[in-house]
Amino acid sequence: MLDAESIGLLPALERDAQGGPLLDEDEALLQQFERVQLVIGAAADQGEGTLFITEGRVIWLSASQQDLGYSCDFPTIAMHAVATDAESSQRPCLYLQLDNGCDDGGAFGLGGGGSASSGNSASGSEDSEAEADELLPELRLIPAEESQLEALFQAFCEGAERNPDTSDEEEGEGAGFFYNQDEALAGAAQGMALGGGGDVEELLGEDPSRFEDDEEEEEEQKEEEQLQQEQAAAVEVQQQQAGSNASGHPNGC
């Protein structure tokens, strides 16, 4: 058996009385596909078996060997896609890439099936080897009936939606922060005093208001509106006084 754990696969050796996989107590089976051929890497053909899709993982059990089976959690699956071109597989298949968090994805010949072009220089050869090592381990699931491909693809889509990658949630951190201009400039000045260098004015750039928060903008808007109201009131008083003077002296004397 291949060193499955090194590429993100776990051996699935035990089966229940019906020949299916042993599921966890709170694990539910969503779909099952018969006669699915598993190919690991470029040419490690495992033969046909049954593919089980649960709420959290994928399990493949060999149809001919009772002690042969693999499983992987959905977050381990970096990508899945339907492949119909001859370069990817001799038959239409569901193509998978696994990400086990290691950098040696090309080990055991389980990386990309494509050949890297070699250059004449030693550096070119090293670059080709480095690119090959960066390739993620590949799996190909080849159903006996091509008509199963769409259902197989949708099952993997549903599994991915149920098990989102938690690392994606961390990318949005900090998006809700507001910055105060005075505090930012004070911090920059302190950094310069400690030897950070730089120009405080560069912080403002072409947009001096980019460090102002919403509260300052609201205060400025209120002050401006109040000033406009006071000016309008003063003009109204002047107009009333002018009208009063004109009614008292109709001849302008």
Stockholm file with secondary structure:
# STOCKHOLM 1.0

chainA/1-253         MLDAESIGLLPALERDAQGGPLLDEDEALLQQFERVQLVIGAAADQGEGTLFITEGRVIWLSASQQDLGYSCDFPTIAMHAVATDAESSQRPCLYLQLDNGCDDGGAFGLGGGGSASSGNSASGSEDSEAEADELLPELRLIPAEESQLEALFQAFCEGAERNPDTSDEEEGEGAGFFYNQDEALAGAAQGMALGGGGDVEELLGEDPSRFEDDEEEEEEQKEEEQLQQEQAAAVEVQQQQAGSNASGHPNGC
#=GR chainA/1-253 SS CCCGGGGTCEECCCBCTTSCBCCCTTCCEEEEEEEEEEEETTTEEEEEEEEEEESSEEEEEESSCTTCEEEEEGGGEEEEEEECSTTTCSSCEEEEEECCSCSCTTGGGTSCSSCCCCCSSHHHHHHHHHHHHHSCCEEEEEESSGGGHHHHHHHHHHHHHHSCCGGGGGGGTTTTCCCCHHHHHHHHHHHHHTTCCCCTHHHHTTCTTTTCCHHHHHHHHHHHHHHHHHHHHHHHHHHHHHHHHHHHCTTCC
#=GC SS_cons         CCCGGGGTCEECCCBCTTSCBCCCTTCCEEEEEEEEEEEETTTEEEEEEEEEEESSEEEEEESSCTTCEEEEEGGGEEEEEEECSTTTCSSCEEEEEECCSCSCTTGGGTSCSSCCCCCSSHHHHHHHHHHHHHSCCEEEEEESSGGGHHHHHHHHHHHHHHSCCGGGGGGGTTTTCCCCHHHHHHHHHHHHHTTCCCCTHHHHTTCTTTTCCHHHHHHHHHHHHHHHHHHHHHHHHHHHHHHHHHHHCTTCC
//
